[in-house]
Amino acid sequence: MCAFWQHILSRTGRIKADGLVIKTNNGIIWIKKNSPRQKLS
């Protein structure tokens, strides 16, 4: 994982077993591993 994502996750999200969860001003962005980004409200 690149330093950029490590920085973002350390501030706004967490790593889950099957993907990433990132909190943003617009809601929560769910990023599954090896799949396109999915945005959840």
Contact map, one row per residue, 1 for C-alpha under 8 A:
11101100000000000000000000000000000000000
11111100000000000000000000000000000000000
11111110000000000000000000000000000000000
01111111000000000000000000000000000000000
11111111100000000000000000000000000000000
11111111110000000000000000000000000000000
00111111111000000000000000000000000000000
00011111111110000000000000000000000000000
00001111111111100000010000000000000000000
00000111111111000000000000000000000000000
00000011111110000000000000000000000000000
00000001111111000000011100000000000000000
00000001111111100001111000000000000000000
00000000110111110001110000000000000000000
00000000100011111011100000000000000000000
00000000000001111111100000000000000000000
00000000000000111110000000000000000000000
00000000000000011111000000000001100000000
00000000000000111111100000000111100000000
00000000000011110111110000000111100000000
00000000000011110011111000011110000000000
00000000100111000001111100011110000000000
00000000000110000000111110111000000000000
00000000000100000000011111111000000000000
00000000000000000000001111100000000000000
00000000000000000000000111110000000000001
00000000000000000000001111111000000000111
00000000000000000000111101111100000000111
00000000000000000000111100111110000011110
00000000000000000011110000011111000011110
00000000000000000011110000001111101111100
00000000000000000111000000000111111111000
00000000000000000111000000000011111000000
00000000000000000000000000000001111100000
00000000000000000000000000000011111110000
00000000000000000000000000000011011111000
00000000000000000000000000001111001111100
00000000000000000000000000001111000111110
00000000000000000000000000111110000011111
00000000000000000000000000111100000001111
00000000000000000000000001110000000000111
